[in-house]
Amino acid sequence: MSSLVNRPMKRFYKTAEAVPAEGGLHAVHLDGRPVRTPSKAALAVPFPALADAIAAEWNEQGETLVLDNMPLTQLANSAIDRVAPLRDAMIEEVLRFAETELLCYRVAEAEDADLAARQATAWQPLLDWARQRYDATLCHTAGLMPVDQPPEALRALRAAVAELDDWRLTALQAAVAPLGSLVLALALLEGRLDAEAAYRAAYLDELFQMEHWGVDAEAQARLERQRKDIADAARFLALLGS
């Protein structure tokens, strides 16, 4: 029985495959032996397309297993080991992003009119969508002073997140951290935005500064890591089906 831990490991198998498992699940086997999560649970998922994609990740590994090249495996592990047994804590973790919602903090027009206009154009329609979709009216402000969001808006967003199954909650959690925004993560989850559009909305300020002042290699590398994390979450979500 094999499990993947967060350290380099020499490849110890020839072939990975997805196979039917009990309870309508689909497990991943390595040379006929079941893969285990870090907590020793069976790596078995209720989505055949996801199981096939996870098996493909294992087959695509070289002589050394690279955890960063196996995002679907990591997310499935998280759903099984963390989200399912710690669901309430995961919901609270996600909802903290609503309290400091990125789209609600904008530059003052007097400080930078061009950036302020770009933020309003990109972000306000998404806040309007959240109001219409979830009945959650979030307040926005110019500057960095914190704004308290209406309790009824936070309750509405909590109800929306709490309705998600463990797998979609895992995808949401994976997206919300690199996006820094619950509204953007929900828009990605519901197909309002694709991964690239969500990334560009989340990093609008940084991309704007790069346009005007040039690209910093270190900052660009950081943005590309975040871009990948968002894309991985979107791919995981897509493999769950409708």
ABEGO torsion letter per residue (X at the ends): XBBBBBBBBBBABABBBBBBBBGGBBBBBBGGBBBBBAAGBBBBBABAAAAAAAAAAAAABBABBBAAABAAAAAAAAAAAAAAAAAAAAAAAAAAAAAABAAABBBBAAABAAAAAAAAAAAAAAAAAAAAAAGBBBBBBBEABBBBBBAAAAAAAAAAAAABBAAAAAAAAAAAAAAGBAAAAAAAAAGABBAAAAAAAAAAAAAAAAAAAEBBAAAAAAAAAAAAAAAAAAAAAAAAEX
